[in-house]
């Protein structure tokens, strides 16, 4: 696996919950087997609902709430998920 996807999310209502779900579905349409890392940036857990059980996804709760723009780079360096990443901000 030479690359994967990192997606940040901050869910605060039903609409923003739809955004990350739609993003994951779009990635899976073209890259069904690639690893996806979802970094949660202080979401309201009452609204975080996956549309279904996604495969090959790692979920990370951010240690640094509110640092959404930097989180993908920090966790990519910290965990070395893959050598290259496509980073998508919600």
NORWOJO-V210809 format. One record per residue. N is the residue number from 0. SS is DSSP state (H for helix, E for strand, - for the rest). PSI is psi in radians with two decimals (999 if undefined). Layout:
{{N;SS;PSI} {N;SS;PSI}}
//
This chain:
{{0;-;1.92} {1;-;-0.32} {2;E;2.87} {3;E;-2.98} {4;E;2.44} {5;E;2.20} {6;E;2.23} {7;E;2.60} {8;E;2.58} {9;-;1.68} {10;-;2.17} {11;-;-0.13} {12;-;-3.10} {13;H;-0.65} {14;H;-0.81} {15;H;-0.43} {16;H;-0.64} {17;H;-0.59} {18;H;-0.88} {19;H;-0.62} {20;H;-0.77} {21;H;-0.68} {22;H;-0.80} {23;H;-0.73} {24;H;-0.69} {25;H;-0.75} {26;H;-0.78} {27;H;-0.46} {28;H;-0.74} {29;H;-0.39} {30;-;1.26} {31;-;-0.37} {32;-;-0.06} {33;-;2.54} {34;-;2.44} {35;E;2.32} {36;E;2.14} {37;E;2.07} {38;E;2.07} {39;E;2.12} {40;-;1.32} {41;-;0.81} {42;-;2.75} {43;-;1.88} {44;-;-0.37} {45;-;-0.41} {46;-;-0.16} {47;-;1.84} {48;-;1.97} {49;-;2.55} {50;-;-0.54} {51;-;3.10} {52;-;1.88} {53;-;2.60} {54;-;2.57} {55;-;0.77} {56;E;2.38} {57;E;2.29} {58;E;2.33} {59;E;2.27} {60;E;2.15} {61;-;2.42} {62;-;-0.22} {63;-;1.36} {64;-;2.35} {65;-;-0.03} {66;-;0.64} {67;H;-0.71} {68;H;-0.48} {69;H;-0.33} {70;H;-0.78} {71;H;-0.70} {72;H;-0.73} {73;H;-0.88} {74;H;-0.49} {75;H;-0.76} {76;H;-0.70} {77;H;-0.74} {78;H;-0.22} {79;-;0.95} {80;-;-0.70} {81;-;2.80} {82;-;-0.54} {83;E;2.65} {84;E;2.56} {85;E;2.07} {86;E;2.23} {87;E;2.16} {88;E;2.41} {89;-;999}}
//
